[in-house]
Amino acid sequence: MSAVLKQAPQLMPMVTADLDAVLAIEQAVYTHPWTRGNFADSLRAGYQCWTWRLGSELVGYFVLLAAAGEAHLLNLSIAESRWRRGHGAALLREAMRVALGLGATDIFLEVRPSNLAGKALYERFGFKKIAQRRGYYPAHQGREDALVLSCRL
Ligand SMILES: CC(C)(COP(=O)(O)OP(=O)(O)OC[C@H]1O[C@@H](n2cnc3c(N)ncnc32)[C@H](O)[C@@H]1OP(=O)(O)O)[C@@H](O)C(=O)NCCC(=O)NCCS
């Protein structure tokens, strides 16, 4: 048997001390990243802010708001060095489990039409487009629409 044990990823609450590592990922994977203030506000507001860790390495995180039977997934990101290894799918599954545990029956999110990886991930989980918000996101030139996707939990 191999002496090297594969580490299982762990879901852990995000705390203020995580924000440097969170921002390093955020700034690397988005053209228009959230700011430190956006994350600090989410923590202060009591949103569901969770990290995904392999040992001491923070490899991803999500921020989710659940209220009145609905959950809104505001951010879900994986460090680029860890893409295409199943972490995004595993973390989305955790976000849906957290939402369900808080009494949500449906989960919503916005994604850029140009975000092929994000769209493919959400489609794989059965998310369907329910609306398109015109000019929702800042873009390099002008604005980009958002697709609003939802899925029954
Ligand atoms: C979207 C994201 C979370 C996917 O993370 P990941 O760990 O690479 O995802 P997984 O390895 O679990 O892949 C799950 C599925 O997502 C889809 N997917 C992921 N990356 C993809 C890519 N580059 N192109 C096409 N489909 C992709 C596939 O359907 C994949 O399933 P498969 O591997 O069986 O084909 C990651 O690319 C990321 O953090 N991107 C930047 C932030 C972001 O866009 N977040 C979501 C938008 S709100």
The ligand as a Tripos MOL2 file, in Angstrom:
@<TRIPOS>MOLECULE
LIG
   48    50     1     0     0
SMALL
NO_CHARGES

@<TRIPOS>ATOM
      1 C1        -16.0720   26.9160  -12.4450 C.3       1 LIG1
      2 C2        -15.0640   26.2850  -11.4790 C.3       1 LIG1
      3 C3        -15.5460   26.4750  -10.0450 C.3       1 LIG1
      4 C4        -14.9570   24.7900  -11.7940 C.3       1 LIG1
      5 O1        -14.0630   24.2090  -10.8330 O.3       1 LIG1
      6 P1        -13.3170   22.8230  -11.1030 P.3       1 LIG1
      7 O2        -12.7480   22.3660   -9.8150 O.co2     1 LIG1
      8 O3        -12.3780   22.9510  -12.2490 O.co2     1 LIG1
      9 O4        -14.5530   21.9100  -11.5470 O.3       1 LIG1
     10 P2        -14.6050   20.3140  -11.6070 P.3       1 LIG1
     11 O5        -13.2540   19.7330  -11.8440 O.co2     1 LIG1
     12 O6        -15.3540   19.8310  -10.4060 O.co2     1 LIG1
     13 O7        -15.4970   20.1090  -12.9120 O.3       1 LIG1
     14 C5        -16.9080   19.9190  -12.8000 C.3       1 LIG1
     15 C6        -17.5420   20.1580  -14.1460 C.3       1 LIG1
     16 O8        -17.4550   21.5400  -14.4940 O.3       1 LIG1
     17 C7        -17.3240   21.6520  -15.9070 C.3       1 LIG1
     18 N1        -16.0600   22.3350  -16.2000 N.ar      1 LIG1
     19 C8        -15.0990   22.6930  -15.3170 C.ar      1 LIG1
     20 N2        -14.1040   23.3570  -15.9530 N.ar      1 LIG1
     21 C9        -14.4430   23.4020  -17.2640 C.ar      1 LIG1
     22 C10       -13.8370   23.9670  -18.4140 C.ar      1 LIG1
     23 N3        -12.6520   24.6080  -18.3610 N.pl3     1 LIG1
     24 N4        -14.5000   23.8690  -19.5970 N.ar      1 LIG1
     25 C11       -15.6750   23.2300  -19.6820 C.ar      1 LIG1
     26 N5        -16.3030   22.6540  -18.6220 N.ar      1 LIG1
     27 C12       -15.7030   22.7560  -17.4250 C.ar      1 LIG1
     28 C13       -17.3500   20.2510  -16.4720 C.3       1 LIG1
     29 O9        -18.7060   19.9320  -16.7260 O.3       1 LIG1
     30 C14       -16.8490   19.4500  -15.3030 C.3       1 LIG1
     31 O10       -17.2370   18.1240  -15.3200 O.3       1 LIG1
     32 P3        -16.2350   17.0490  -16.0400 P.3       1 LIG1
     33 O11       -14.8920   17.2600  -15.4310 O.co2     1 LIG1
     34 O12       -16.8760   15.7400  -15.6910 O.co2     1 LIG1
     35 O13       -16.2490   17.3770  -17.5000 O.co2     1 LIG1
     36 C15       -13.6440   26.8940  -11.6690 C.3       1 LIG1
     37 O14       -13.3230   26.8760  -13.0460 O.3       1 LIG1
     38 C16       -13.5110   28.3090  -11.1460 C.2       1 LIG1
     39 O15       -13.2770   28.5330   -9.9660 O.2       1 LIG1
     40 N6        -13.6430   29.2970  -12.0620 N.am      1 LIG1
     41 C17       -13.5130   30.7040  -11.6800 C.3       1 LIG1
     42 C18       -14.6480   31.1420  -10.8030 C.3       1 LIG1
     43 C19       -15.9880   30.8960  -11.4560 C.2       1 LIG1
     44 O16       -16.1540   31.1000  -12.6460 O.2       1 LIG1
     45 N7        -16.9540   30.4580  -10.6450 N.am      1 LIG1
     46 C20       -18.2920   30.1370  -11.1080 C.3       1 LIG1
     47 C21       -18.9990   31.2950  -11.6530 C.3       1 LIG1
     48 S1        -20.1110   32.0280  -10.5370 S.3       1 LIG1
@<TRIPOS>BOND
     1     1     2 1
     2     2     3 1
     3     2     4 1
     4     2    36 1
     5     4     5 1
     6     5     6 1
     7     6     7 2
     8     6     8 1
     9     6     9 1
    10     9    10 1
    11    10    11 2
    12    10    12 1
    13    10    13 1
    14    13    14 1
    15    14    15 1
    16    15    16 1
    17    15    30 1
    18    16    17 1
    19    17    18 1
    20    17    28 1
    21    18    19 ar
    22    18    27 ar
    23    19    20 ar
    24    20    21 ar
    25    21    22 ar
    26    21    27 ar
    27    22    23 1
    28    22    24 ar
    29    24    25 ar
    30    25    26 ar
    31    26    27 ar
    32    28    29 1
    33    28    30 1
    34    30    31 1
    35    31    32 1
    36    32    33 2
    37    32    34 1
    38    32    35 1
    39    36    37 1
    40    36    38 1
    41    38    39 2
    42    38    40 1
    43    40    41 1
    44    41    42 1
    45    42    43 1
    46    43    44 2
    47    43    45 1
    48    45    46 1
    49    46    47 1
    50    47    48 1
@<TRIPOS>SUBSTRUCTURE
     1 LIG1         1 GROUP 0 **** ****
